[in-house]
Amino acid sequence: METLSRDERLRLMKFVCSFAWTDLEVTQVEREMVRELVDRLGFDAEERAEIDAWIDTPPPPEEVDPTDIPSAHRRQFVDAVRALLESDGVTEVERENFRVFEELIA
């Protein structure tokens, strides 16, 4: 993931945050997972504020279109979203949305 450009890393985080909202509740564990990923990817203060906003209020659906993910990065996006979902247990709604996500970017 560290090889992604700044815009690609932000897009990744937008997807991760949107999946945190799938069950309409962002748990503390999910927030911690997002923070860890933000730290690992080395975002600056402005980028962190943008990501914090997405974890507090979900990104608009039209801004998280899976078909916009470059094919070279799709596996990284799937892996990051899966890690977030598994961090606090996967609900049936999350499982179904993840299945659709994987189909759309396959």
Buried (B, 14 or more C-beta within 10 A) or exposed (E): BEEBEEEBBBBBBBBBBBBBBBBEEBEEEBBEBBBEBBEEBEBEEEBBEBBBEBBEEBBEEEEBEBEEBEEEBBEBBBEBBBEBBEBBEBEEEBEEBBEEBBEEBE
